[in-house]
């Protein structure tokens, strides 16, 4: 039996290949491999699981950075990394990138099931700046975004056949998947609860009772998980969650800036600010100009509604899930000290809004309107890919010059050599974030500074006293080489110590 691929399926395969190559290439040619401090935490647990140390890792969110039960983040993402690393016998770093690629592939398959021959248009969303930025990093948002797609499609499918127990279980499963990927995924249980209220208003008591039952089961399981965290760590999510320090005006300003950035698909991912206003505006004007031109060319067809009754409600599922996640994320950040608003937090919502808009146009308007939108998406998304993958990668290589850290592998090789003479079970002050998974036996430590676990700067003398008290038998090394701590938080005596020991790799302080 011949396997005949349709042209649209070939597009999907090409999109997947380009995304996979993009993730691997960018990671290899970046000296940090797109590993953030959170990424290092995920990899640390995965490596501990590989080594048979269980669900424990050194935590930077505890006063002494002691080895503790992994609870600062859910275990879902690190477990996926561990499984891939174990099965294929590869490093946890490479496994994390493979995991992200796998979830892109599964998402594309789900797009194919939902949108048939137009699936490639929806799949191009992964070329958007936010999504490229998320999937190239070792972040739990990778499975979380797939979970949002799964949950949204499950909500729609159930709404079409409320008598199906399988579809009801599908909603429950996707909801649990979201929570195990990121704690914010618990919003899905609230969403199911809101669905039950909606059906109750419609006097569909049977369906409402089913959804109430599912939401209660989900709430109970999440409560058990968080209770277990509390018993093991003293905190529901493994660490103290301090209230936000910004004013309402500062938070609103940051949110508006981040949303404005999200609207510009053709850009390089950045934080919660517009780093290069001229560059940003150039891309935004070009993107907006193309959209307005196509809108003008299609003005005669926009008034012609050709609603697809079978698929029309599909966009509502994606939009409602997206807006619920968005408000829950904003509310969480408004009251909790977290990273400022940026693409990592807003990207999942942008992902769902993109699908909702395209879906609405496809199943509401004429083919002429949808064809114009397809042209816009293809141009904008491919431009975003070219800007964020080959151009940025080439720029990174050129800027590296003759640096030995041109690639991630070279950087890691240097770090392995650097830490090779550090004895087993030692403590390193100001270590590289990569140390947490390269040497799981070594504890990383930093002086206190105003942040998650302290409200003051700790002087060098105070730091030494604390070290002698909490580590009476451990050897402690202060890393000098490649030491680039943030200058603002730490006491000036810390920097004086670093400056006085320049040229050394480590200083043994205990």
Secondary structure, 3 states (H helix, E strand, C coil): CCCCCCHHHHHHHHHHHHHHHHHHHHHHCCCCCCCCHHHHHHHHHHHHHHCCCCCEEECCCCCCCCEEECCCCCCHHHHHHHHHHHHHCCCHHHHHHHHHHHHHHHHHHHHHHHHHHHHHHHHHHHHCHHHHHHHHCCCCHHHHHHHHHHHHHHHHHHHHCCCCHHHHHHHHHHHHHHHHHCHHHHHHHHHHHHHHHHHHHCCCHHHHHHHHHHHHHHHHHHHHHHHHHHHHHCCCCCCCCCCCCCCHHHHHHHHHHHHHHHHCCCCCCCCCCCCCHHHHHHHHHHHHHHHHHHHHHCHHHHCCECCCCCCCCHHHHHHHHHHHHHHHHHHHHHHCCCCCCCHHHHHHHHHHHHHHHHHHHHCCECHHHHHHHHHHHHHHHHHHHHHHHHHHHHHHHHHHCCCCCCCHHHHHHHHHHHHCCCCCCCEEECCCCCHHHHCCCCEEECCCCCCCCCCCCCCHHHHHHHHHHHCCCCCEEEECCCCCCCCCCCCHHHHHHHHHCCCCCEEECC
